[in-house]
Every structure is written in structure tokens, then in C-alpha cells.
Amino acid sequence: MIVGPATPHSGRGAGKSTATEVVTDTLMRRGNGQRSFRNTLLFVATGEAQLATACDAMRRALAWESIGGDPHQDKRVDKRLQAQMTQAQLADAGDKFKNNSEGAARAVRAAWSHVLFPIESTEPGKPFDLDHLALTARERAGVPTAVYEKASAKGDGIIKDALGGETLATRLVELWPADRPHLPVAQVAKWFATYVYLPKLRDRVVLETAIRDALAKLDPRFAYAESFDEESGKYAGLLWQKAPLGPMAQTVLLVRPEVAIAQQRPTPPRELGPTPLEDGADPVSPITTGPTPSPQPRRFFGSVEIDMVRPVKAFDAILSAVVMELRRSKGAKVKLTLEIEADAEDGFSEADIGVVRDNACQLKFKTESTGFE
């Protein structure tokens, strides 16, 4: 996205400026709603010094256009002045107009020299920070082309044209909800386009190539399926330790390995019942080993309201008195879930809703149990 000349950027980094204010606001909201797919956006803004140079060059080009331009193609040409000039003067003015026009074009391209883009924030609760790249080449192609070449793998590598299968599998461990046996590839593509802490992929082809690379491993960390049948609970086109051929449809799924292995495992033979006794045979009495001991409790659950006056101290007490005691048992696995419930008598504003939703996504709140009503 090209930021207009009315809001230039100053400095060598991503410090505060009129350009960063526009970029931040654009990344936060789209109209009255929240901005989606912010991880696909890069912004280029003018530098204050370069913009002044471009303005001077453009003034000279316009001035020479009025003197040496073609009167049949441009209404800005001063025909009365040209009528008083000799052929040599007209030729000289035409050359100066051409040279100044080319110089103005180069100056305008050089003016847009600051690339700004969102990255993961180091501050808790902040949806993103801004990072900065500088465009320095004066003789270059158009602004969009220059920005892409600078940010692509040929330049600083901000835009990834390749993603390793292991890298993708590691990222999915962070994103894949534990209670979901399969995950649409379209959802994975949306995550990469939305969350700024993920790599910025050039396009969906990069993601599909990473999926194929991961599936070709001897022990892949996910399987692949073309679709899922809700009635039978079976996956169609299920692949395990094998990459799919051809383009991937929008409906394809990634499947947890244990789920895929369970479907591909042969069905065990049905166990036979007891053999009927022959006439006159005595039934064998079952062996008794005494009373069966009561099983030990294997699960603990509980909820408690946190004191909002001193939430950190209250949470620390819960960790020490309950959570740490539960972890003493051999093999115990503890899972903590924070539930938030807020009520506003007059309702929440659209601005607050957008900010909260954005921050909740960045902090990886579960979408199925988070929202406003």
C-alpha cells in the first residue's frame, strides 16, 4: 500500500511519524470493523527530504513542459510563447523538458523510500509493532516493484517464497486446537495471512509446497485428506507418509497422525463367544481373586473467581497452593484455562470491540469460546 505524500515518514527506523500513525490506524481497522489479513500488507511512505527534492524536480518539469512540450498533446503548453521562439530554441526547450521529466520521475520514485510493515509485538497485549526497511537505490523500477524486490527473498527476506516442512509442523503445534482431529488448509492459509508473528508467505503455493515437504517425511507430523464424511466419520483420499499430487483444492484437510493411522489400521477380527458345553460337562467355576480395589481419582477440576483488585497476587496463590501440589503426582499433566466474563450496562463501543477482538486473536484465545453478545 502506497502512503500519500501528505503523510511522510522521518527518521531511519520505525519511530513515530505521520506515516506510522496512518499505517497503524490502517492495520487496526477497516471502516468500522477490524482489519483482516494484516500479515499480507506492506506500506511504503515518502521521506521528508526526498519528498522536497521530488517536489522541486516536478516544478521544473512542469515549467519546461509549458515551454517545450507538445501543444497538440498537452493543454498546459504556452502556445503564445512557443510562437515567438526559433526552431533552435524550441528544440532546446524540448530536450530540457524531456530531461527534466525523466529526472522528476526518478525523484518521485526515490521519494517513496520507507517500507513499514507489522511484526510481533514485544509488549504483552499489544497486537503488533512496526518494522522498517529503507529503499536506497535511486535508479530503480516503479515503487511497488522496488518494495517487493526489497522485501522478497532476493532482498531482506521479509516475504518468504519457501517454507520448510518442519517449520510448518512446528507452527501448527502452536496453532492447532487440541480438540480438533483435522484442520482445513484454508484455515491454515488464513492464519498465515492474519497473524503477524507468523512468516509472511508469498502466496498459497508456498504453503502447499511446505505441506508436501512435511508429508514426504518418514514420520510426518500430520496426514492429508481430500474431505471428511460427517456421517461415517471417515476421511476420503487419506494420505499418510505420502505427498499428494497436483493442485490442492480449497476443501483439503490436515489430519492428526493418530487419527489417520486409526482409519488405515485393519479392523481386528470379531472375538468369538464361549464354546457351548457338551452334554454332561461341568462348567468351570470362575477364579476369584478377592474384592476389586477402588480406583484412585485420576482427574481434578475446579474454578475460582480472581480478585480484580490484586489479580497477580491472587493468581500466584492459586499456582502455589493448588497447581504445584497437583504436579507432585507422578505423570500428572496440568492444564490452565482462564475464563473472562465482562458486562457493560450501555454496551461496548465498536472501537473497544475491534481492539479486544484483535488482541484476543493475537493472544490465541479459542475462537469457539470467545466473542461478544
C-alpha positions, -999 to 999 in steps of 0.1 A, spaced: 0 0 0 14 34 -10 10 61 17 2 95 2 27 124 2 7 143 28 19 119 55 57 115 51 80 95 74 111 109 92 140 90 107 158 58 98 137 34 118 100 29 126 98 57 150 66 78 154 57 99 124 26 110 105 32 79 82 34 54 111 2 68 125 -16 62 92 -1 28 89 -11 18 124 -46 30 120 -49 12 87 -36 -21 102 -60 -18 132 -93 -11 114 -111 -14 81 -140 10 83 -159 3 115 -145 -33 116 -112 -50 124 -86 -53 97 -81 -88 84 -51 -103 67 -28 -77 81 2 -100 77 -1 -96 39 3 -58 40 35 -37 34 34 1 33 58 25 16 59 61 26 79 92 14 109 106 33 106 143 42 139 153 25 133 131 -6 98 145 -9 111 181 -10 136 171 -37 108 154 -58 86 185 -55 114 208 -68 121 184 -97 84 182 -106 81 220 -106 110 223 -130 95 196 -152 61 213 -153 78 246 -161 97 232 -190 66 214 -202 49 247 -206 78 259 -228 90 228 -247 60 204 -246 39 193 -275 10 218 -279 -11 191 -296 -9 167 -266 -9 190 -235 -31 220 -228 -5 233 -203 18 243 -231 22 281 -236 15 284 -274 20 322 -275 55 318 -260 64 290 -284 52 311 -314 79 337 -305 107 311 -303 131 300 -331 133 264 -341 167 260 -323 151 274 -291 121 250 -295 144 220 -299 165 231 -269 133 236 -248 120 202 -259 153 185 -248 152 203 -214 115 192 -210 124 156 -217 154 156 -194 135 173 -165 105 150 -169 128 119 -166 145 135 -136 112 142 -120 101 106 -125 133 93 -108 129 118 -80 93 108 -73 103 71 -73 132 79 -49 109 99 -26 90 67 -15 119 53 4 105 40 37 89 5 39 68 -2 70 52 -35 80 37 -52 111 57 -76 132 51 -94 165 50 -71 195 73 -74 224 47 -58 247 20 -81 262 -14 -72 249 -2 -51 220 -13 -65 187 18 -56 167 48 -34 163 61 -18 131 94 -26 115 112 -6 88 132 -12 56 149 16 36 149 18 -2 182 34 -13 186 28 -50 178 59 -70 178 43 -104 151 17 -99 118 4 -112 84 16 -101 76 19 -64 56 -13 -60 83 -34 -78 111 -18 -57 93 -26 -25 86 -62 -34 122 -68 -46 135 -53 -13 112 -74 9 114 -106 -11 139 -134 -8 162 -115 -32 164 -87 -7 158 -88 31 137 -119 30 106 -104 47 84 -122 22 90 -159 21 90 -178 -11 98 -211 6 88 -226 40 103 -258 53 80 -287 62 95 -289 97 89 -252 102 53 -256 92 48 -286 115 63 -266 144 40 -237 138 9 -260 136 17 -273 171 12 -238 184 -20 -231 164 -38 -265 161 -65 -267 188 -61 -299 208 -97 -310 205 -98 -309 166 -88 -341 148 -84 -323 114 -77 -288 102 -87 -272 68 -58 -260 48 -78 -229 41 -78 -221 78 -40 -225 80 -37 -201 50 -59 -176 68 -38 -178 99 -6 -171 80 -23 -141 63 -36 -128 96 -11 -133 125 19 -111 123 41 -135 144 39 -160 115 61 -158 84 48 -136 56 42 -161 27 44 -150 -9 12 -169 -18 -7 -202 -11 17 -221 -33 44 -217 -7 21 -232 19 11 -261 -3 48 -268 -10 56 -269 27 27 -293 33 40 -317 6 75 -314 20 62 -324 55 41 -352 42 70 -368 24 89 -374 56 92 -409 71 74 -398 102 52 -368 92 35 -349 120 2 -347 102 -17 -366 74 -36 -353 44 -72 -359 33 -94 -346 5 -126 -344 26 -143 -357 57 -177 -375 58 -196 -365 89 -220 -395 88 -194 -422 86 -166 -404 103 -142 -414 76 -117 -393 55 -117 -395 17 -84 -395 -1 -64 -401 31 -26 -400 27 0 -409 53 37 -407 46 29 -397 11 26 -363 -6 -5 -355 -28 -1 -348 -65 -15 -319 -84 -30 -286 -70 -48 -287 -36 -85 -279 -36 -99 -254 -11 -116 -282 9 -85 -303 17 -77 -311 53 -47 -318 75 -54 -348 98 -37 -357 131 -14 -387 126 -31 -409 153 -65 -403 136 -51 -412 102 -34 -443 115 -65 -455 133 -85 -453 100 -59 -471 80 -53 -498 105 -72 -531 96 -103 -538 116 -95 -565 142 -114 -598 139 -145 -602 159 -140 -621 191 -158 -655 194 -181 -662 223 -177 -691 247 -179 -726 233 -211 -743 242 -207 -770 269 -212 -807 258 -239 -827 274 -229 -838 309 -198 -815 312 -193 -794 343 -190 -757 339 -156 -743 351 -161 -720 380 -146 -686 376 -114 -678 396 -120 -652 422 -92 -630 435 -110 -612 463 -126 -578 462 -115 -553 435 -98 -523 450 -115 -489 444 -96 -469 416 -78 -438 426 -92 -405 413 -75 -396 381 -88 -361 373 -92 -328 392 -111 -298 380 -121 -265 397 -129 -229 391 -124 -198 412 -130 -161 408 -99 -139 407 -98 -108 428 -95 -79 402 -80 -56 428 -49 -77 431 -52 -103 403 -15 -112 400 -12 -119 438 -44 -140 437 -32 -160 407 2 -166 423 -15 -180 454 -36 -204 433 -4 -216 415 14 -223 447 -14 -238 467 -32 -259 441 -14 -262 408 21 -270 422 6 -296 446 -12 -313 416 21 -315 397 37 -335 425 19 -367 414 39 -388 390 28 -383 354 4 -355 363 -4 -331 334 -20 -298 344 -39 -275 320 -49 -240 330 -77 -221 312 -86 -185 320 -122 -176 316 -132 -139 313 -167 -125 316 -173 -88 312 -207 -69 312 -212 -33 302 -246 -17 311 -246 6 280 -229 -19 257 -193 -20 244 -183 6 217 -173 -6 182 -138 7 188 -134 -13 220 -148 -44 204 -124 -42 175 -94 -38 198 -104 -66 221 -111 -90 193 -78 -82 176 -58 -86 209 -77 -119 217 -67 -133 183 -30 -123 188 -30 -139 223 -45 -171 208 -79 -171 225 -101 -200 214 -124 -187 187 -152 -211 196 -154 -198 232 -146 -161 227 -168 -133 215 -193 -106 222 -231 -110 226 
